[in-house]
Amino acid sequence: MIRVDEFTPGIEPDLREVFHSAIHHGCIRDYTAEQTAAWAPEHYDREWWTLLLRRLRPFVARDGGKIVGYGDLQEDGYIDHFYIHGEHQGKGVGNVLMGRILGAGAARERLYSHVSRTARPFFESHGFSVVKCQDVQVRGVWMQNYLMERRNKAG
């Protein structure tokens, strides 16, 4: 059973594993090895990562106590990170996590995110639409993503 909890400091290395796995196992069908290596390199600045996650304060999805995904919602409706561990994609984790995010953001007029090719169909299934396709550069490597948004009736 998937449970979604609030972020607690100290789990940042587990979230990094989810992030890395999501990209290297889940996104590899839509992005090249060079692109995934730039997006989620093997070596990273642990202090920077810790500070980033403590600022984002994401919701954390667990299956039997194991962290299997995470996603945040910022005050302005921006979803900066939304990642499901590669071994747990397609098993409903994303739906449960997105449900929590949508519930938390129900009073906001607009939710938005920069979404990968891989995640685009998932976000569309949750009411997000493409605003624009964009080419972005990450660590000197170009790749494509989408600015997507969801307009809420409440807000």
N, C-alpha and C positions, 0 to 999 in steps of 0.2 A: 504494500500500500504506500502510495506517494504522500508524503507530508511536506508542507512548505512552512518553513520557520523564518524568523527574523535573522539577520546577520549577527554573528558574534565574533569579536576579535579572536584571532588565533587560527582561524580556518582558511586563511589566505592561501597557503600552499595547496590545500585541497581544491580550492576554486581555480587555482592555476592549472592543476591537472585536468579539471573539467574543460577549461578554456582550450588548452593545448589539444586534448583529445577531440573536442568538438570540431576543431579546425582541421587537424591532421587526419582524422578518420571520417568525419562527416562532410567536410567541404572539398575534399580532394577530387570528387567527381565533377565539380564545377570550377575549380581553380587549379592552376599548375602547381607542381612541387615548389617551384621558385616563389610563387605567390604565397602559398601556405607557410613556407619557411620564413618569409618576411613578416607575415601577419602574426605568427606565433613561433618565434625562434626558440631553439632548444635552451639557449642561455639567455637569462633575463636579469634585470635589476630587481632583486627581491625587496629592497627597501621601497623602491618606486611602486612596485606591485602592491605591497602592503598598504601604502598610503592611498593609492587609487581605490582599492576595495573598501577601505575604511571610510573614504569620502562617498563612494557610491552606495554603501550599505544595502546590498542586494538582498532579495528574498532568496532563500536557499531550499532547493528541493532535495529530499532524502527518500531513499527507498531502503527500508529496514535499517535505518541509521546511517547508511552510506550516502555521502553527498553525490548526487547524480546530475545536478543542474543548478543554475542560478540566473537571476535576472533582476534588474533594478528598475526603479521608476523615480525620476527626478521631479522636483517641485514644478517645473514648467511642462511636465508631461513627456519628457525625453526618456526613452529607454536606451541607455548607453550599452549595456551588456545584456545579452540573452543567449545563454549557451547550455547545451545538454551534452553530457558525456557521450562520446562516440558509441560506446557499447549500450547506451540506453536510449538512443534516438529511435523514434518510431514506436515507442512503447507507452505513450500517453503522458510521459513526464512533462513535455512541453505544454500540453493542454492544461494540466493542473497548474503549472507555474504561470502560464499566461492568464488563466482564470483569476489567480490571486492578484496579478498586476492589473488586469482590467477592473477588478473589484476595487482596488486601491485608487484607481484613476477614474472611476465612474463620474465623479463630480467635475472633472476637468473637461473643458470643451474639446481639447485636442490631445491625442497621444501621438508621438512620432518617434522614428528611429531610422538609423542608417542600416540597411538590411542586406545581407549577402544574397547572391543568386540562389544559394542552397536554401536559405530561410524564407525567401520570397513567397513560395506557395503556402507555407505555414502561416505567415503573417496575413496573407490574403484570406485564408480560411478563418481568421479571427477579426475580419472586418477592416483590415488595413488596405489602403490603395496606394499605388505608386504615384508619387508627386513628380519625380524625375529620376532618370537613370544618370549615374555620375561615375566618372573615372577618377579614382583617388590614388595617391602615391603613398605607399607604406614602406619605409626603409629603402627608398630608391626603386621600388618595384611598383608598376602600375597594375591596378585591378579595378573591376567594376562592382558597384553596389547600387542600391536604390534608396532614395529618400522616400519613406512611406509614412502615411499618417492614417489615423482613425479619428473621425469626428464623432463625438458623443452627443446624444440628444440632450442629456443633462449638462449643466455647466454654466 
